[in-house]
Amino acid sequence: MNSTTAPSPRVLAYRPEIDGLRTVAVLPVILFHAGFMFFSGGFVGVDIFFVISGYLITSILAAEIAQGHFSILKFYERRARRILPALFFVIIATLPFALLWMLDSDIQNLGRSIMSVAVFASNLFFWRNTDYFDPAAGEQPLLHTWSLAVEEQYYIFFPLFLLLAWRLKKPGLTLFILVITCVSLALAEWGATYHPAVNFYLLPTRAWELLAGSLTAMVLFRQPGTPAAPDGFSLVKAALAITGAGLVLYSVFGFDETTPFPSLYTVVPVLGTCLIILFASPHCVTGKVLSLKPMVWIGLLSYSAYLWHQPLFALYRLSPLQFSNNDQIIFPLLIVVVFLLAWFSWKYIEAPFRYKNRISQKGVFRWAVASIVLLLGIGGTLNAVYKPVADLMAVQVQDCEGYDAGGSELACKKIGTGSRLVVLFGDSHVLPLVDAFSEDPAMTYMFVSIPGCPPLVGLERYDGIGNSSNCDKPGQLAHYAQQIASLQPEKIILVGRWTLYMHGWQKKNVLQKKHHLLQLETGETGLTPQQVVARGVDATVEFFGRTAPQSTLFILEQVPDIQMFGHVKAVVSALGDSVPRTAIDAWDEGEMSMLADEANGGALRVIRTKQYFCNAASCEIGKDKRFYYLDDNHLSASGAKLLSEPLKMAINP
């Protein structure tokens, strides 16, 4: 991922151990995304890259400023030569396969992500659209470009900052950078608790990692402008370098997706990387290991390898090939392919663009502008062509005037203005049901959705790793329910992906332990997730019985969840229009037991759905080239229409 152009020897002497450190960064990231459980903290490789980038860029800029030949134009020329050719090549190579295997709605989303990549704002795009640790993130070919966007945004400001602050001299400048670093780190620690998604993706809470590299460069900087490398051997330096390596390895193998990131935990790999840069030399064991030829060679390919791995893995997960059930063989082979492609793009795409005698400065900038315009055109075309696909997940709360959102994640949709009000209240599975209804002069249908959160009071999410900020605090779900009760609807229909809250995810090659699971607000422990959900259902029945006694309360049986099979387009390509029912029933056993209990209790009426999709042996997931799903669990418009009959029967018995 690190994308710093190698400068000339008179500016910064070559350190092979830095290329070896790039290997330590890129391999864990690739293995983590490939689903190797042993590398549960492999995502810290990105943080290692940030530190390396901050160190190299600051070393180069400080030397050029001190020697009096700094040029902002030349700096951005180097960035363009290093970053853009391989990036654009990978995107173009990804497109044909994405068009072949992605659903229309996903292609539209890909078009938007391409546009964001073109202007180095993909971290903003994915912040708004994708939780990095969500299993569905593994199907996003360009998700990894968020880190490139963070770096490039940093490089917009840092050269000018360094130039203006240079008059402070080394001690004052170092102190100034240290203060900013501490402020950014404090912001990250706060954001990890209160705004985890923003915290993960955006520059203000990531800048301290790059600045830590900058501080490392300032420590090594020597006048009249030649950055020093660790020199000589001492037991103290060797011990500090080994300590740094130990901190990095501990992060790779000891952290997982439940570790708040970035936060004070991130200091561990960041500090480890700084210690390696400061003290690893050819005279100590850490420097010798990092300078081994295989380590250096992989490090040289690291940028291209980082670019290739995510599209390759994502496209495989979207393709019919995933149904071979040979992932333990295929993923190692894909990793080999990643490095073969990385070697090709490094040798024939990256390297040629670095030679000024082949492409002039003016030519580089012309090519960069043309490429950006081309990607904007491609992304815009995909977005426009596939725009007719209903994007219900983007419906905004403003569609329901007077409804108090109480949280930024809430979305709402309203159909009709009739006197009879029916509210469908639940998680993201509510909004696709809009297509199950049509205008009725006597009715008003209101769809209230809190993505990733069940419509149950007395519960809260406890994973705290991304998109849970809308229901991971006591009282949040009760607040939403109170808003529903205040409307005094005729009928309330609870909608949820119940198996998700009872089991978590069931996807291949996914590193997750407790995503989307719930706990009681009372703090009571010792309950299974199924028991927690059942308690929440009982509490919700009691709540609406007290706050909306005139409302009839329903619960909608979850439609067949096909996540254990995969993305619907790939499933249809490999298995046809239906899947075996046995696996679905086994996964739904806890939900069916809960619904049976509620039906017998009588206070909550159950709306059955499975008979509209399934027979005794199989469940239909599409028909006549129409998919019933948007992905592996949300209904499409065609799928939602299958529920028109049971929903109308419930509303008008």
C-alpha positions as CSV (number, residue, x, y, z in Angstrom):
1,M,0.0,0.0,0.0
2,N,2.9,2.4,0.7
3,S,3.4,4.4,-2.4
4,T,6.5,6.6,-2.0
5,T,8.8,7.0,-5.0
6,A,12.3,5.9,-4.3
7,P,14.4,9.1,-4.3
8,S,17.9,9.6,-5.6
9,P,20.8,8.5,-3.4
10,R,22.0,12.0,-2.7
11,V,18.6,12.7,-1.0
12,L,18.0,9.5,0.9
13,A,20.3,6.5,1.0
14,Y,18.7,3.2,0.2
15,R,17.8,1.0,3.2
16,P,16.9,-2.5,2.2
17,E,15.4,-3.2,5.6
18,I,12.6,-0.7,4.8
19,D,11.6,-2.8,1.8
20,G,11.7,-5.8,4.1
21,L,9.4,-3.9,6.5
22,R,7.0,-3.4,3.6
23,T,6.8,-7.2,3.3
24,V,5.9,-7.4,7.0
25,A,3.1,-5.0,6.2
26,V,1.7,-6.4,3.0
27,L,1.7,-10.1,3.8
28,P,-0.5,-9.9,6.9
29,V,-3.0,-7.7,5.1
30,I,-3.3,-10.2,2.2
31,L,-3.5,-13.2,4.5
32,F,-6.1,-11.5,6.7
33,H,-8.3,-10.7,3.7
34,A,-7.8,-14.2,2.4
35,G,-9.5,-15.4,5.6
36,F,-6.5,-17.0,7.4
37,M,-7.7,-17.0,11.0
38,F,-4.1,-17.1,12.4
39,F,-3.6,-13.6,11.0
40,S,-6.5,-12.1,12.9
41,G,-4.8,-8.7,13.2
42,G,-3.4,-8.6,9.7
43,F,-5.2,-5.4,9.0
44,V,-2.5,-3.6,11.1
45,G,-0.3,-3.9,8.0
46,V,-2.0,-0.7,6.7
47,D,-0.9,1.1,9.9
48,I,2.7,-0.1,9.3
49,F,2.5,1.3,5.8
50,F,1.3,4.6,7.1
51,V,4.3,4.9,9.3
52,I,6.7,3.9,6.5
53,S,5.1,6.5,4.2
54,G,5.3,9.2,6.8
55,Y,9.0,8.4,7.4
56,L,10.0,8.3,3.8
57,I,8.1,11.4,2.6
58,T,9.3,13.5,5.5
59,S,12.9,12.3,5.0
60,I,12.7,13.3,1.3
61,L,11.0,16.6,1.9
62,A,13.2,17.6,4.8
63,A,16.3,16.9,2.8
64,E,15.0,18.8,-0.3
65,I,14.0,21.8,1.8
66,A,17.3,21.9,3.7
67,Q,19.3,21.7,0.5
68,G,17.1,24.4,-1.1
69,H,15.7,22.5,-4.1
70,F,12.2,21.6,-2.9
71,S,9.5,21.9,-5.6
72,I,5.9,21.2,-4.9
73,L,5.4,20.5,-8.6
74,K,8.1,17.9,-8.6
75,F,6.7,16.3,-5.4
76,Y,3.3,15.8,-7.0
77,E,5.0,14.6,-10.2
78,R,6.6,11.8,-8.2
79,R,3.3,11.0,-6.6
80,A,1.6,10.7,-9.9
81,R,4.4,8.6,-11.4
82,R,4.3,6.2,-8.4
83,I,0.6,6.0,-7.6
84,L,-1.6,6.4,-10.7
85,P,-0.4,4.0,-13.4
86,A,-0.7,0.8,-11.4
87,L,-3.9,1.9,-9.7
88,F,-5.7,2.7,-12.9
89,F,-4.4,-0.5,-14.6
90,V,-5.9,-2.6,-11.7
91,I,-9.2,-0.8,-11.9
92,I,-9.5,-1.3,-15.7
93,A,-8.5,-5.0,-15.4
94,T,-11.1,-5.5,-12.7
95,L,-14.1,-4.1,-14.7
96,P,-14.9,-7.0,-17.1
97,F,-15.1,-9.6,-14.3
98,A,-17.1,-7.2,-12.1
99,L,-19.6,-6.7,-14.9
100,L,-19.8,-10.4,-15.4
101,W,-20.4,-11.5,-11.8
102,M,-21.9,-8.5,-9.9
103,L,-25.6,-7.6,-9.5
104,D,-26.8,-4.4,-11.1
105,S,-27.0,-2.6,-7.8
106,D,-23.4,-3.7,-7.0
107,I,-22.2,-2.4,-10.3
108,Q,-23.8,0.9,-9.6
109,N,-22.1,1.0,-6.3
110,L,-18.8,0.0,-8.0
111,G,-19.3,3.0,-10.4
112,R,-19.6,5.3,-7.5
113,S,-16.5,3.9,-5.8
114,I,-14.5,4.3,-9.0
115,M,-15.4,7.9,-9.1
116,S,-14.3,8.4,-5.5
117,V,-11.0,6.6,-6.2
118,A,-10.4,8.9,-9.1
119,V,-10.4,11.9,-6.9
120,F,-8.8,10.2,-3.9
121,A,-11.9,10.3,-1.8
122,S,-12.7,6.6,-1.5
123,N,-12.2,6.7,2.3
124,L,-15.2,9.1,2.4
125,F,-17.2,6.8,0.1
126,F,-16.6,3.6,2.1
127,W,-17.1,5.4,5.4
128,R,-20.7,6.2,4.2
129,N,-21.3,2.8,2.6
130,T,-19.2,-0.1,4.1
131,D,-18.1,-1.3,7.4
132,Y,-14.5,-2.6,6.9
133,F,-15.2,-5.6,9.1
134,D,-18.6,-6.5,7.6
135,P,-18.4,-9.8,5.7
136,A,-20.0,-8.1,2.7
137,A,-16.9,-5.9,2.6
138,G,-15.0,-8.9,1.2
139,E,-17.1,-8.5,-2.0
140,Q,-16.0,-4.8,-2.6
141,P,-13.2,-4.9,-5.2
142,L,-12.0,-1.4,-4.4
143,L,-12.4,-1.3,-0.6
144,H,-8.7,-1.2,0.0
145,T,-8.3,2.1,-1.8
146,W,-9.5,3.9,1.3
147,S,-6.0,3.8,2.7
148,L,-4.6,5.4,-0.5
149,A,-7.1,8.2,-0.2
150,V,-6.0,8.8,3.4
151,E,-2.3,9.1,2.3
152,E,-3.1,11.3,-0.7
153,Q,-5.2,13.6,1.5
154,Y,-2.3,13.8,3.9
155,Y,0.1,14.7,1.1
156,I,-2.0,17.6,0.1
157,F,-1.3,19.4,3.3
158,F,1.9,18.0,4.8
159,P,4.5,19.3,2.2
160,L,3.1,22.9,2.6
161,F,3.0,22.5,6.3
162,L,6.6,21.3,6.5
163,L,7.8,24.1,4.2
164,L,6.1,26.8,6.3
165,A,7.1,25.3,9.6
166,W,10.7,24.7,8.6
167,R,11.8,28.1,10.1
168,L,11.1,26.6,13.6
169,K,14.3,24.5,13.2
170,K,14.5,20.9,14.1
171,P,13.7,21.0,17.9
172,G,10.7,23.3,17.5
173,L,9.4,21.5,14.4
174,T,9.7,18.1,16.0
175,L,7.8,19.4,19.0
176,F,5.2,20.9,16.8
177,I,4.7,17.6,15.0
178,L,4.6,15.8,18.3
179,V,1.8,18.0,19.6
180,I,-0.3,17.4,16.4
181,T,0.4,13.7,16.6
182,C,-0.9,13.6,20.2
183,V,-4.0,15.5,19.3
184,S,-4.8,13.2,16.4
185,L,-4.2,10.1,18.6
186,A,-6.5,11.5,21.3
187,L,-9.2,12.1,18.7
188,A,-8.8,8.5,17.5
189,E,-9.1,7.1,21.0
190,W,-12.3,9.1,21.5
191,G,-13.6,8.2,18.0
192,A,-13.1,4.5,18.6
193,T,-15.8,4.6,21.3
194,Y,-18.2,7.2,19.9
195,H,-17.8,7.2,16.1
196,P,-16.0,4.0,15.1
197,A,-16.8,4.2,11.4
198,V,-15.6,7.8,11.0
199,N,-12.7,6.9,13.2
200,F,-11.6,4.1,11.0
201,Y,-11.7,5.7,7.6
202,L,-11.0,9.4,7.9
203,L,-7.7,11.4,7.9
204,P,-8.0,13.3,11.2
205,T,-7.9,10.1,13.3
206,R,-5.3,8.4,11.0
207,A,-2.9,11.3,10.6
208,W,-1.0,10.5,13.8
209,E,0.2,7.3,12.3
210,L,1.8,9.1,9.3
211,L,3.0,11.8,11.7
212,A,4.7,9.1,13.8
213,G,6.7,8.2,10.7
214,S,7.4,11.9,10.3
215,L,8.7,12.1,13.9
216,T,10.9,9.1,13.2
217,A,12.4,10.9,10.2
218,M,13.0,14.1,12.3
219,V,14.9,12.0,14.9
220,L,17.2,10.6,12.2
221,F,17.5,13.9,10.3
222,R,21.0,15.5,10.2
223,Q,22.1,18.8,8.7
224,P,22.9,19.9,6.1
225,G,20.0,17.8,4.9
226,T,21.0,14.2,4.8
227,P,18.8,11.9,6.8
228,A,20.8,9.4,8.7
229,A,20.2,5.7,8.9
230,P,21.0,3.5,12.0
231,D,24.7,3.0,12.1
232,G,27.0,0.7,14.0
233,F,26.0,-2.0,16.4
234,S,25.1,-1.9,20.1
235,L,23.1,-4.2,22.2
236,V,20.7,-1.5,23.2
237,K,19.9,-0.7,19.5
238,A,19.6,-4.4,18.6
239,A,17.2,-4.9,21.6
240,L,15.1,-2.0,20.6
241,A,14.8,-3.2,17.0
242,I,13.8,-6.7,18.2
243,T,11.3,-5.1,20.6
244,G,9.8,-3.2,17.6
245,A,9.5,-6.5,15.7
246,G,7.9,-8.1,18.7
247,L,5.3,-5.4,19.0
248,V,4.4,-5.6,15.3
249,L,4.1,-9.4,15.4
250,Y,2.0,-9.3,18.5
251,S,-0.4,-6.9,16.7
252,V,-0.6,-9.2,13.7
253,F,-1.4,-12.3,15.7
254,G,-3.0,-10.9,18.8
255,F,-5.4,-8.3,17.6
256,D,-8.7,-9.1,15.8
257,E,-11.8,-7.3,14.4
258,T,-13.1,-6.6,17.9
259,T,-10.0,-4.5,18.8
260,P,-11.0,-0.8,18.7
261,F,-9.1,0.7,15.7
262,P,-7.5,3.1,15.4
263,S,-7.1,3.8,19.2
264,L,-4.5,3.5,21.9
265,Y,-4.2,-0.2,20.8
266,T,-2.8,1.1,17.5
267,V,0.2,2.5,19.3
268,V,1.5,-1.0,19.6
269,P,2.2,-1.6,15.8
270,V,3.0,2.0,15.2
271,L,5.6,2.2,17.9
272,G,7.0,-1.2,16.8
273,T,7.4,0.1,13.3
274,C,9.1,3.3,14.5
275,L,11.5,1.3,16.6
276,I,12.4,-0.9,13.6
277,I,13.0,2.2,11.4
278,L,15.1,3.9,14.1
279,F,17.3,1.0,15.2
280,A,17.2,-1.9,12.6
281,S,20.5,-1.8,10.7
282,P,22.6,-4.3,8.7
283,H,24.5,-5.0,11.9
284,C,21.6,-6.4,13.9
285,V,19.5,-9.5,13.5
286,T,16.3,-7.5,12.8
287,G,17.9,-5.6,10.0
288,K,19.6,-8.7,8.6
289,V,16.3,-10.6,8.4
290,L,14.5,-7.6,6.8
291,S,17.3,-7.2,4.3
292,L,17.1,-10.8,3.1
293,K,16.6,-10.9,-0.7
294,P,13.1,-12.5,-0.6
295,M,11.9,-9.9,1.9
296,V,13.3,-7.1,-0.2
297,W,11.8,-8.5,-3.4
298,I,8.3,-8.8,-1.9
299,G,8.7,-5.4,-0.4
300,L,9.4,-3.9,-3.9
301,L,6.2,-5.5,-5.1
302,S,4.2,-4.5,-2.1
303,Y,2.3,-1.6,-3.6
304,S,1.2,-3.6,-6.6
305,A,0.4,-6.6,-4.5
306,Y,-1.7,-4.5,-2.2
307,L,-3.6,-3.1,-5.2
308,W,-4.3,-6.6,-6.7
309,H,-5.2,-8.7,-3.7
310,Q,-8.6,-7.1,-2.8
311,P,-10.1,-7.2,-6.4
312,L,-8.9,-10.8,-6.9
313,F,-10.4,-12.0,-3.6
314,A,-13.6,-10.0,-4.0
315,L,-14.2,-11.3,-7.6
316,Y,-13.6,-14.9,-6.5
317,R,-16.2,-14.5,-3.7
318,L,-18.6,-13.1,-6.3
319,S,-17.9,-15.8,-8.9
320,P,-19.4,-19.3,-9.3
321,L,-15.9,-20.6,-8.7
322,Q,-16.6,-20.3,-4.9
323,F,-18.9,-23.3,-5.0
324,S,-16.0,-25.7,-5.7
325,N,-15.6,-25.8,-1.8
326,N,-11.8,-25.9,-2.3
327,D,-11.0,-22.6,-0.6
328,Q,-8.1,-24.1,1.3
329,I,-6.4,-24.7,-2.1
330,I,-7.8,-21.8,-4.1
331,F,-6.9,-19.0,-1.7
332,P,-3.2,-19.9,-1.6
333,L,-3.2,-20.1,-5.4
334,L,-4.9,-16.7,-5.5
335,I,-2.1,-15.3,-3.4
336,V,0.4,-16.7,-5.8
337,V,-1.5,-15.0,-8.6
338,V,-1.5,-11.8,-6.7
339,F,2.3,-11.7,-6.7
340,L,2.5,-12.7,-10.3
341,L,0.3,-9.9,-11.3
342,A,2.2,-7.6,-8.9
343,W,5.5,-8.5,-10.6
344,F,3.9,-7.8,-14.0
345,S,2.5,-4.4,-13.1
346,W,5.7,-3.4,-11.2
347,K,7.9,-4.3,-14.1
348,Y,5.7,-3.1,-17.0
349,I,3.5,-0.4,-15.5
350,E,5.1,1.1,-12.4
351,A,8.8,1.1,-13.4
352,P,8.4,2.6,-16.9
353,F,6.6,5.6,-15.5
354,R,9.4,6.4,-13.2
355,Y,11.9,7.2,-15.9
356,K,11.8,10.8,-16.8
357,N,13.6,10.2,-20.1
358,R,10.6,8.1,-21.2
359,I,7.8,10.4,-20.0
360,S,8.3,14.1,-19.3
361,Q,6.8,16.0,-16.4
362,K,4.3,17.6,-18.7
363,G,3.5,14.2,-20.2
364,V,2.9,12.7,-16.7
365,F,0.5,15.4,-15.7
366,R,-1.4,15.2,-19.0
367,W,-1.7,11.4,-18.6
368,A,-2.8,11.7,-15.0
369,V,-5.6,14.2,-15.9
370,A,-6.7,12.1,-18.8
371,S,-6.8,9.0,-16.6
372,I,-8.8,10.7,-13.9
373,V,-11.3,12.0,-16.4
374,L,-11.6,8.5,-17.9
375,L,-12.3,6.9,-14.6
376,L,-14.8,9.6,-13.7
377,G,-16.5,8.8,-17.0
378,I,-16.5,5.1,-16.5
379,G,-17.8,5.4,-12.9
380,G,-20.4,7.9,-13.9
381,T,-21.6,5.7,-16.8
382,L,-22.0,2.7,-14.5
383,N,-23.8,4.8,-12.0
384,A,-26.2,6.2,-14.6
385,V,-26.8,3.0,-16.6
386,Y,-27.6,1.0,-13.6
387,K,-29.5,3.8,-11.8
388,P,-33.0,2.4,-12.6
389,V,-32.2,-0.3,-10.0
390,A,-34.1,0.7,-6.8
391,D,-31.6,1.9,-4.2
392,L,-33.9,1.5,-1.2
393,M,-31.0,1.5,1.2
394,A,-30.4,5.2,0.4
395,V,-33.9,6.4,1.4
396,Q,-33.6,9.2,3.9
397,V,-35.5,9.9,7.1
398,Q,-36.8,13.2,5.7
399,D,-39.4,11.1,3.8
400,C,-41.4,11.0,7.0
401,E,-42.0,14.5,8.2
402,G,-42.2,15.0,11.9
403,Y,-40.4,11.8,12.8
404,D,-37.6,12.3,15.2
405,A,-34.6,10.3,13.9
406,G,-32.8,10.0,17.2
407,G,-29.8,8.7,15.3
408,S,-28.0,9.4,12.1
409,E,-28.4,5.8,10.8
410,L,-32.2,5.7,10.8
411,A,-33.9,5.7,7.4
412,C,-37.6,6.1,6.6
413,K,-40.1,5.8,3.8
414,K,-43.8,6.6,3.6
415,I,-46.5,5.5,1.1
416,G,-49.9,7.0,1.0
417,T,-51.9,9.5,3.1
418,G,-54.8,7.4,4.3
419,S,-56.3,7.4,7.8
420,R,-55.2,3.8,8.6
421,L,-51.5,3.8,9.6
422,V,-49.4,0.6,9.4
423,V,-45.8,0.8,10.5
424,L,-43.1,-1.7,9.5
425,F,-40.4,-1.3,12.0
426,G,-37.0,-3.0,11.9
427,D,-33.5,-3.3,10.5
428,S,-32.4,-2.8,6.9
429,H,-34.8,-5.6,5.8
430,V,-37.7,-3.2,6.2
431,L,-36.9,-0.9,3.2
432,P,-37.0,-3.5,0.5
433,L,-40.6,-4.4,1.6
434,V,-41.7,-1.0,0.1
435,D,-42.1,-3.0,-3.2
436,A,-44.6,-5.3,-1.5
437,F,-47.1,-2.5,-1.2
438,S,-49.1,-0.3,-3.6
439,E,-51.0,2.9,-3.1
440,D,-54.3,2.5,-1.2
441,P,-56.5,5.6,-0.5
442,A,-57.4,4.3,2.9
443,M,-53.9,3.4,4.0
444,T,-50.6,5.0,5.1
445,Y,-47.6,2.6,5.1
446,M,-44.6,3.8,7.0
447,F,-41.3,2.0,6.8
448,V,-38.8,2.7,9.7
449,S,-35.4,1.1,9.4
450,I,-32.3,1.2,11.7
451,P,-29.7,-0.8,9.7
452,G,-28.1,-3.6,11.7
453,C,-30.4,-3.2,14.7
454,P,-33.4,-5.3,15.7
455,P,-36.7,-3.5,16.5
456,L,-36.5,-4.8,20.1
457,V,-36.4,-2.7,23.3
458,G,-34.1,-3.6,26.2
459,L,-31.2,-4.7,24.0
460,E,-28.0,-3.2,22.7
461,R,-25.3,-4.1,20.3
462,Y,-21.9,-4.8,22.0
463,D,-19.5,-5.4,19.2
464,G,-18.6,-1.7,18.8
465,I,-16.6,-2.2,15.6
466,G,-18.1,-0.1,12.8
467,N,-21.7,0.4,12.1
468,S,-23.1,-0.3,15.5
469,S,-23.1,3.3,16.8
470,N,-26.9,3.6,16.2
471,C,-27.8,0.9,18.8
472,D,-24.9,0.2,21.0
473,K,-26.0,2.4,23.9
474,P,-28.8,1.8,26.5
475,G,-32.1,3.2,25.5
476,Q,-31.4,3.8,21.8
477,L,-33.8,1.1,20.5
478,A,-36.4,2.1,23.1
479,H,-36.2,5.6,21.7
480,Y,-37.0,4.4,18.2
481,A,-39.8,2.3,19.6
482,Q,-41.3,5.2,21.5
483,Q,-41.4,7.2,18.3
484,I,-43.4,4.4,16.7
485,A,-45.8,4.2,19.7
486,S,-46.3,8.0,19.7
487,L,-47.9,7.6,16.2
488,Q,-50.5,5.2,17.6
489,P,-50.6,3.1,14.4
490,E,-53.4,0.6,13.8
491,K,-50.8,-2.1,13.2
492,I,-47.1,-2.6,13.9
493,I,-45.0,-5.2,12.0
494,L,-41.6,-6.1,13.5
495,V,-39.1,-6.9,10.8
496,G,-35.6,-8.3,11.3
497,R,-32.9,-10.6,10.2
498,W,-33.4,-12.7,13.3
499,T,-30.8,-15.3,12.6
500,L,-28.1,-12.6,12.4
501,Y,-28.8,-11.6,16.0
502,M,-29.0,-15.2,17.1
503,H,-25.9,-16.6,15.4
504,G,-23.8,-13.8,13.9
505,W,-22.6,-14.3,10.3
506,Q,-22.2,-17.6,8.5
507,K,-19.9,-16.8,5.6
508,K,-16.8,-18.5,4.3
509,N,-13.4,-16.9,4.8
510,V,-14.8,-14.3,7.3
511,L,-12.9,-13.2,10.4
512,Q,-15.6,-12.4,12.9
513,K,-16.4,-13.4,16.4
514,K,-19.4,-11.3,17.7
515,H,-20.5,-9.0,15.0
516,H,-24.2,-8.0,15.3
517,L,-24.8,-9.9,18.5
518,L,-26.8,-8.4,21.3
519,Q,-26.9,-8.1,25.1
520,L,-29.5,-7.1,27.6
521,E,-29.3,-3.5,28.8
522,T,-29.5,-4.7,32.3
523,G,-26.1,-6.3,32.0
524,E,-27.3,-9.8,32.8
525,T,-24.9,-12.4,31.6
526,G,-24.9,-16.2,31.0
527,L,-27.6,-16.1,28.3
528,T,-27.2,-17.5,24.8
529,P,-27.8,-15.1,21.9
530,Q,-31.1,-16.9,21.2
531,Q,-32.3,-16.3,24.8
532,V,-31.3,-12.6,24.5
533,V,-33.4,-12.1,21.4
534,A,-36.3,-13.9,23.0
535,R,-36.1,-11.6,26.0
536,G,-36.0,-8.7,23.6
537,V,-39.2,-9.9,21.8
538,D,-41.0,-10.3,25.1
539,A,-39.9,-6.9,26.3
540,T,-41.1,-5.3,23.0
541,V,-44.5,-7.0,23.3
542,E,-44.9,-5.6,26.8
543,F,-43.6,-2.1,25.7
544,F,-46.1,-1.7,22.8
545,G,-48.9,-3.2,24.9
546,R,-48.3,-0.4,27.4
547,T,-47.5,2.5,25.0
548,A,-49.7,1.6,22.0
549,P,-52.5,-0.6,23.4
550,Q,-54.7,-0.1,20.4
551,S,-52.1,-1.3,18.0
552,T,-52.0,-4.9,16.8
553,L,-48.5,-6.3,16.9
554,F,-47.0,-8.6,14.3
555,I,-43.7,-10.2,13.7
556,L,-42.5,-11.1,10.2
557,E,-40.8,-14.4,9.7
558,Q,-37.4,-13.9,8.2
559,V,-37.3,-14.8,4.5
560,P,-34.8,-17.6,3.6
561,D,-31.3,-16.4,4.4
562,I,-29.0,-17.7,1.7
563,Q,-25.7,-16.3,3.1
564,M,-24.3,-19.8,3.7
565,F,-24.5,-20.2,-0.1
566,G,-23.2,-16.8,-1.2
567,H,-24.1,-13.9,-3.4
568,V,-27.3,-14.5,-5.3
569,K,-26.0,-14.0,-8.8
570,A,-23.1,-16.4,-8.2
571,V,-25.5,-18.9,-6.5
572,V,-27.8,-18.9,-9.5
573,S,-24.9,-19.3,-11.9
574,A,-23.6,-22.3,-10.0
575,L,-26.8,-24.0,-8.5
576,G,-29.7,-22.7,-10.6
577,D,-32.8,-20.9,-9.3
578,S,-33.1,-22.8,-6.0
579,V,-31.0,-24.0,-3.1
580,P,-31.5,-27.0,-0.7
581,R,-33.9,-26.2,2.1
582,T,-32.1,-28.4,4.7
583,A,-29.3,-25.9,5.3
584,I,-31.7,-23.0,5.6
585,D,-34.0,-24.7,8.1
586,A,-31.0,-25.8,10.2
587,W,-29.8,-22.2,10.4
588,D,-33.3,-20.9,11.1
589,E,-34.0,-23.4,13.9
590,G,-33.7,-20.9,16.7
591,E,-35.9,-18.3,14.9
592,M,-38.6,-20.9,14.2
593,S,-38.6,-22.0,17.9
594,M,-38.9,-18.4,19.0
595,L,-41.8,-17.7,16.6
596,A,-43.6,-20.8,17.7
597,D,-43.4,-19.6,21.3
598,E,-44.8,-16.2,20.4
599,A,-47.6,-17.6,18.2
600,N,-48.7,-19.8,21.2
601,G,-48.6,-16.8,23.5
602,G,-51.0,-14.9,21.3
603,A,-49.8,-11.4,22.1
604,L,-47.6,-11.3,18.9
605,R,-49.0,-12.5,15.6
606,V,-46.6,-14.2,13.2
607,I,-46.6,-13.6,9.5
608,R,-45.2,-16.6,7.8
609,T,-43.0,-16.1,4.7
610,K,-41.1,-19.3,3.9
611,Q,-44.0,-21.1,2.1
612,Y,-43.9,-18.3,-0.5
613,F,-40.2,-19.2,-1.3
614,C,-39.8,-22.8,-0.4
615,N,-41.3,-26.3,-1.0
616,A,-40.4,-29.3,1.1
617,A,-37.0,-29.8,-0.5
618,S,-35.7,-26.4,-1.8
619,C,-36.1,-22.6,-1.7
620,E,-36.4,-20.6,-4.8
621,I,-34.0,-17.6,-5.1
622,G,-35.0,-16.4,-8.6
623,K,-37.1,-17.1,-11.6
624,D,-36.9,-16.2,-15.3
625,K,-33.6,-14.4,-14.8
626,R,-35.1,-12.3,-12.0
627,F,-33.3,-12.5,-8.7
628,Y,-35.3,-12.5,-5.5
629,Y,-32.4,-11.0,-3.6
630,L,-30.3,-7.9,-3.7
631,D,-27.3,-9.8,-2.1
632,D,-27.4,-12.8,0.1
633,N,-30.2,-11.7,2.5
634,H,-32.0,-8.5,1.4
635,L,-35.0,-8.9,-0.9
636,S,-35.1,-7.4,-4.4
637,A,-38.3,-5.8,-5.8
638,S,-39.2,-9.2,-7.3
639,G,-38.6,-11.0,-4.0
640,A,-40.6,-8.4,-2.0
641,K,-43.6,-8.8,-4.3
642,L,-43.8,-12.5,-3.2
643,L,-44.7,-11.1,0.3
644,S,-47.6,-9.0,-0.9
645,E,-50.2,-11.7,-0.2
646,P,-49.2,-12.5,3.4
647,L,-48.7,-8.9,4.3
648,K,-52.1,-7.9,2.9
649,M,-53.7,-10.8,4.7
650,A,-52.2,-9.6,8.0
651,I,-53.3,-6.0,7.5
652,N,-56.8,-6.8,6.2
653,P,-57.7,-10.2,7.7
